[in-house]
Amino acid sequence: MRGRHTPTTPGTAATRRHCWIHRPDGDLPGLILEWRRHDLGWQALTTYVDGPQIVTAWLPADALRPA
């Protein structure tokens, strides 16, 4: 489906890609480092800058969109 991000096999170069992280106060640019399947669906290990902090966190796939 066009416009949706499809998880790829963890460990491949394609898993490291730029994305937009949706937040209530505005989208932030981020980097997807790894994917995992969770009980509630796909999650991505992401890194992004939030003000003065660098954040690395697992986020649900529906909170992300391709850059």
Contacts in CASP RR format, 6 or more apart in sequence:
PFRMAT RR
TARGET T0000
AUTHOR 0000-0000-0000
METHOD contacts of the structure
MODEL  1
MRGRHTPTTPGTAATRRHCWIHRPDGDLPGLILEWRRHDLGWQALTTYVD
GPQIVTAWLPADALRPA
3 65 0 8 1.000
3 66 0 8 1.000
5 19 0 8 1.000
5 61 0 8 1.000
5 64 0 8 1.000
5 65 0 8 1.000
5 66 0 8 1.000
7 15 0 8 1.000
7 35 0 8 1.000
7 42 0 8 1.000
7 44 0 8 1.000
7 61 0 8 1.000
8 14 0 8 1.000
8 15 0 8 1.000
8 35 0 8 1.000
9 15 0 8 1.000
10 34 0 8 1.000
10 35 0 8 1.000
10 36 0 8 1.000
11 34 0 8 1.000
15 32 0 8 1.000
15 33 0 8 1.000
15 34 0 8 1.000
15 35 0 8 1.000
16 31 0 8 1.000
16 32 0 8 1.000
16 33 0 8 1.000
17 31 0 8 1.000
17 32 0 8 1.000
17 66 0 8 1.000
17 67 0 8 1.000
18 29 0 8 1.000
18 30 0 8 1.000
18 31 0 8 1.000
18 32 0 8 1.000
18 66 0 8 1.000
18 67 0 8 1.000
19 29 0 8 1.000
19 30 0 8 1.000
19 31 0 8 1.000
19 32 0 8 1.000
19 44 0 8 1.000
19 46 0 8 1.000
19 64 0 8 1.000
19 65 0 8 1.000
19 66 0 8 1.000
19 67 0 8 1.000
20 27 0 8 1.000
20 28 0 8 1.000
20 29 0 8 1.000
20 30 0 8 1.000
20 64 0 8 1.000
20 65 0 8 1.000
20 66 0 8 1.000
20 67 0 8 1.000
21 27 0 8 1.000
21 28 0 8 1.000
21 29 0 8 1.000
21 30 0 8 1.000
21 46 0 8 1.000
21 48 0 8 1.000
21 59 0 8 1.000
21 63 0 8 1.000
21 64 0 8 1.000
22 63 0 8 1.000
22 64 0 8 1.000
22 65 0 8 1.000
23 63 0 8 1.000
27 65 0 8 1.000
28 48 0 8 1.000
28 49 0 8 1.000
28 50 0 8 1.000
29 48 0 8 1.000
29 49 0 8 1.000
29 67 0 8 1.000
30 46 0 8 1.000
30 47 0 8 1.000
30 48 0 8 1.000
30 49 0 8 1.000
30 67 0 8 1.000
31 46 0 8 1.000
31 47 0 8 1.000
31 48 0 8 1.000
32 44 0 8 1.000
32 45 0 8 1.000
32 46 0 8 1.000
32 64 0 8 1.000
33 44 0 8 1.000
33 45 0 8 1.000
33 46 0 8 1.000
33 47 0 8 1.000
33 56 0 8 1.000
34 44 0 8 1.000
34 45 0 8 1.000
35 42 0 8 1.000
35 43 0 8 1.000
35 44 0 8 1.000
35 45 0 8 1.000
36 42 0 8 1.000
36 43 0 8 1.000
36 44 0 8 1.000
36 45 0 8 1.000
36 58 0 8 1.000
37 43 0 8 1.000
38 58 0 8 1.000
40 60 0 8 1.000
41 60 0 8 1.000
41 61 0 8 1.000
42 60 0 8 1.000
42 61 0 8 1.000
43 58 0 8 1.000
43 59 0 8 1.000
43 60 0 8 1.000
43 61 0 8 1.000
44 58 0 8 1.000
44 59 0 8 1.000
44 61 0 8 1.000
44 64 0 8 1.000
45 56 0 8 1.000
45 57 0 8 1.000
45 58 0 8 1.000
46 55 0 8 1.000
46 56 0 8 1.000
46 57 0 8 1.000
46 58 0 8 1.000
46 59 0 8 1.000
46 64 0 8 1.000
47 54 0 8 1.000
47 55 0 8 1.000
47 56 0 8 1.000
48 54 0 8 1.000
48 55 0 8 1.000
49 55 0 8 1.000
END
